[in-house]
Amino acid sequence: MEVNSLRKDTVERLRKVKKEQALTVANILEMLEKAGYYLSEATVKRVFSENADPNSFKCRDTIAPLADVLLDFYNDQSGTADVEALKSLIR
């Protein structure tokens, strides 16, 4: 799977989880902090903004922490190609 496509798909999933779970930016920041990550409030807001280009975010610094706390990619054992591709990008 192409990196840009993977990044876009992951950001779309993050947005979907946020909406489905009715999470606020404050909730997400708290989840990140509990997991030992730091992202600025502005960055989190940008990721979840519908106008933001998913390809402008860095996988390791921005998408990976959010995926870890919201999608639990690091513990996902499904073996699907997109999960494995994201894991390899992060590593």
Protein Blocks (a to p, Z undefined) as FASTA:
>chain_A
ZZklmmmmmmmmmmmmmmmnopafklmmmmmmmnopacdfklmmmmmpmkbcfklpcfkl
mmmmmmmmmnommmpcnlpaklmmmmmmmZZ
